[in-house]
Amino acid sequence: MDTNLLANLLNGSLCLISLFIAVRAFVRYFQLRSPRLIILVLSMSMIALTAAADIVGENVAGMKLNTNWFLYIGQTVSFGYIFLSLFCRSDRSLRHLLLWQIIMSVPLLSLLVLSPIMPAFPDLTSQAILSGSRGLICFLIFSRYLSSFLTTKQTFFGLLMSIAFLALSVGYLLILFTLFFAHMDIVDQIGDIIRIGGLVVLLVGYVLG
Amino acid sequence: MRLPRFSLSDNTSLRWKEDDLQHAILTQLSQATTTMHHIDEVFQWLVYMAVHRFGVQAAQVWAMQANSRGQLSPQLRSILCQQNLSIPHVIIDNAEVATVVGHLLSKRRHARLLLVDGHFPQYRSLLLKRYGLYYCAGIFVSGDMLLPPPQKSESTPQIATPLTMMLLLFFQHMPHKDVLPSVDNIVTQAVPIARARNFLLSATAPANPTLSNTQPLHPAFSELVACRVEDPMSNPISAAMVLPEAELRRVYAVINDRRDVAELSRLTNLDLKDLFQILQRLMSMQRIELHEPAGRLVEDLRIFSR
């Protein structure tokens, strides 16, 4: 399979699924007025934006955009806020978290705006750290859902979320191989397929869970 | 209002005799009470004395007050602030301060002189400091006589309540070490003076709610604070999260872990009786919890159903 096609499929899935979840959360917010929903809206919207920016940066001829900074940091921070929200039970703590997320959105969006002039990563290590941090956060989210599923409440939603974020973390981890080793196209494609699978499970979880 | 010529403040460099000052103040109070008609006027005199003679920036008298259903809650009886600081009364006369005072009163002892951070939540203490109120202490007084309801009638009927009050003092600077003992002595001596003038009633005990260290205070239903209960592990956008009835959704939407029942009633235009039913249903669905102002969880809302 063409690597570029798979990458576009992945980004497209990420963009559409994240956007779908964001819109559903936004609609639900007007019924429940829960800050948790706005946190989900902002996180998913940001993730969708990173995917969209990556598609544009990779495919639109003549546009020199270094969107990788925005892609890695934006996704890490967005998943990070989803992770932190899993520990917040009270409205008060969620409002504080939401405030910080709104504040953090400004420098994140500036990474997108400045992508035409953003430099390349200084070395492979820093690229690996930034890229790998997405996998780490997803793994932490997976751990949180799994521990809750095993110890507290065994719900269908919890199970699907565990599977989804495990798949995402594995997919992000496999990217690291492609950074350090040559001829890893097949690993890259496997990672992309796993991540697409994770995104589908994520969508099913939010819709049916 | 006439008070002794000499005064004590943290800035004074005058030498004075502590006993003479207190004696003079109490003599003045005895004379002033001859023209008074209600205990609230004594409280006004006490806060005036604290502000104008002891360098207090703001003084309040809070007392536990029972309504006709026997539910106790802290009520502000008198307040005075130094005029030069232009302190809006709402800074120290609000539900949050009432909650703190209720907690202090429940301990049945003086509130130690501390920075306001030591008594109030962070947001409130920042606001107090902005208006130059850095320190706070409370003089606690209680007795077996009954405190009549306030002069100004409240919307809910109130009854005479066993005397449990606190003179809350706010300072801009650390007060002289003798200020608080002096004020304590004056306030303590003011009680028998007020009793002699029949501003305080004899206890008739059985029909009235009495306070003891073992009996928990039950605040009014309207003072309970509603908090949402959310499971972070559940699907936040699931249709099951949506409440089945519009009124439930309306009330749930305005709950933000800070608003008490009175404010919920105002925001939703529901009377307390209807709100009681709705909150009871939300509690049974485990969507909310209700807490007393002091933070204690309300396990059973039926105790407030009277």
Interface residues (C-beta under 8 A of the other chain):
Chain A: I21 R24 A25 R28 Q31 L32 R33 S34 R36 L37 L40 S85 L86 F87 C88 R89 S90 D91 R92 R95 Y145 S148 T152 K153 T155 F157 G158 G205 Y206 G209
Chain B: C227 R228 V229 E230 D231 P232 M233 S234 N235 P236 I237 S238 M241 V242 L243 R249 Y252 A253 V254 I255 N256 D257 R258
